[in-house]
């Protein structure tokens, strides 16, 4: 009987992705972490997580995604975390920027899910997919219309896919983080971060490790599918 579980985490070298890869490894998964470019983050992650397999792959490139997933022995859990931010008023967003954000945040999820499902079905069905959306995919964020739209698309796609794959015993869920203490929010000043904290009933930003634990939970429960789990300190209820 197969007991070793295999996981793929995209955007796996920093923030939520890094914390998720670390937690899954601790929980006994054989983890592959994908990342888009070489740099300090990838080197730091390799040093910190010796047992994780790191693979450079652009989630918007279908051939790269196909090769990434095809090279895995098996796949029990897919975590689609790779994403990009975008901050601008709508009149200042170019079509190229809109397409970039949608291609990475929504298109990357689509491509990874497409090829992961092929792999899971080929291996006899069963498995779990957890897609990382955002609180702004649920509520919308001022000056983040492109980002909010892309993350809302992830939620709608995940719900549809959950219905499609439930008969094959593949669960599909979303985690929707609130404001998390990651590099994506490093652009904000201390004053801006304090103002954000004042809007959060819990009185603080979330941590990548808290999101990782939510991902592990959603990826472990065979009767939970099509759900959006908000991890936001009560900011959106």
N, C-alpha and C positions, 0 to 999 in steps of 0.2 A: 504494500500500500504506500502511495506517495504521500510523504509527510512534509518534506521541505517545501516551503512556499517561496515564490519569486515575485518581486515587486519592481515596478518601474516608476521612478519619480522624475518628472520633467522640471526644469528649472531647479535642479537639485544641488546647486553649489552654494546657495546663500539663503538667508531668511527662512521662510516657511518650508521651502523645498529641502534645504539642508537639515533643518530640525526634523522633518518627516523622515528623511533618509536615515538619520541617526537613530530615531525611535524605532523604525521598522527593523533596522539591523539588530538593535537590542532585543526586539521581540522575536528574533530568530529568522527573519526573512533574508533571502539572498537578494540584495538590492542592487539595481542598476540605476544610476543617477545621470540624467542627460543634462547637457548645458550647451549654450549657443556659441560661446567664444572663450578662448584662453585668456587668462589674466590672473590677478591676485586671488580672486574668489575661487577659481578652480584649483589653484595650487594649494591654497589654505584648506580647502575641502578634502583634497587628496591626503594631505598630511594628517588631518583630524580623523578621517574615516578610512582606515587602512583596508578594511574588508569590503568596502563598497566598490563596485565596478563603475568607473566614470567613463562616459562616452559623449563625445562632442557630436551634437546633432541639432540641426535647425528644424523646429517643429512645423515650420511653414513649407518645408521641402518634402514632398511626399516620398521621393525615393530615399531620402535620409531617414525618414520615419519608418518606412518599410524595412530598410536594412537594419535599423536599430532594434526593432521588435523581432524581426526574423532571426536576428543573431542571438536571441535569448533562448535558453533551454526550454522554458515554459513561462507562463505569465498568469499569476493568480490575482494580482492587484495592480491596477494602473492608477497613478495619481497625476492628474493633469494640472500642474502648477505654473508652468512657464507663462509669463505674461509681461506686458509693458504698460507703463503709465502714460497718461496724456493730460496736461493741464492747460486749458485755454478756453476763452469765450468762443461760442459757436461761430461767430462771424470771422474769427481769426483762424479757424481750423481749415486747412487745405484738404482737398479731396485725397491727396497722397497720404496725409497724416491719418485721416479717417480710415483709409484702406489699410494702412500699416497696422493700426491698432486692432481692427477687425480681423486682419489676416493672422496676427499672432494670437490674440486672446480668444477668438472664436474659431478661426480656421485651424489653429494648432490643436485645439481640443478635438475638433472633428476628425482631423487626420490621425491623431493618436488613438482615438476611440475606434475609428474604422479598422485600423490594422490590428489593434489589440483584440477586438471582437473576433476577427478572422482567426487569430491565434488561439483564443480561448475556445472557440467552436471546433477548431481543428483538433484540439486536445480533448474533446468530449464534452465541452460546455462547463459552465460553472466559473465563477470568478467575481471580481468586484471592481468597479470603477468609481473613483471619487474625483470630481472636478472642482477646482477652486474658483469660485465666483467672487463676489464682494457684496458688502452691504449696499454699495452704490448700484449694483445690479438689481437690487430689490427696491430701493427708494429713489435712485437717481442722485447724482451729486452735482452741485453747482460748479460750473467751469470744468466739468469732467463728462461732458455729454458723450464723447466718443468712447471713453473708457466705460461709462455706465451702460451704454448700448451694447458693447461687446460682452460685458459681464452678464447683462440681462439675457443675451443670446445663449450664453452658457447654461443658464438656468432652464430656459425653455427647451433647449436641445437635450439636456440631461433628463428632463421629465418625459419627453417623447421617447428617448432611448430606453428609459426604465420600463416603459410599457412594452416596447418591442422585444426586450431581452429577458424579461421575467420568465417566460416559458423555458428559456435555456438556462435558468438558474444563475444568471448574471445580474448582479445588482448595480444600479447607477444612482449615485447621490451627489449632492453638492454641499460644500461647506462655504459659508458666506462670511468671511472675516470682517470685523469692523476695522477700526484704526489700529494697526499693529506696529509695534516698534521694530521696523525693518529699514533697510537702506532706501526703500521706495519713498519713505516719508522723511528722509534726511534733508530734503530741500526746505522743510519748514523751519522757521526760527523757533527758539525756545518759547517766545511769547505766543506764537501760533499754536504750538503743541500744548501749552497750558490751556489755551482757549478751547482746544479740542477736548481735552480732559474734562473741562467743566461741563461739556455737553454729554459726557458719558456717565450714566448713573453709578457705575463702579468706580469712577473717579480716577481712572488710569487707562493707559494704552494696553492693548493685549500683547502677548508674547508669541513668537513663532512656535514655541513648545506647546502652548495651549491649542493652537490650531492643529499641530501635529497629532495631539491626542484625540481631537475630534475626528481627524482623518482616519486614524487607526480604528476608532469606534465604528465609523460608517463602513469601513472596509471589512469589518469582522462580523457584521450582523446579517444573516441571510434573509431575514424577513423585513428588513428596512430597505425600501427602494423608492426612487422618485421623490426623495425628500430634500429640503434645503435646511441645513442646520446653521443658524446664525450664531456666531461666536463674536459678540460685540459689546459685552459688558452692559447690556440693557439699552444700548443706544437706539435700537430698533426692535420693537416687540409687536 
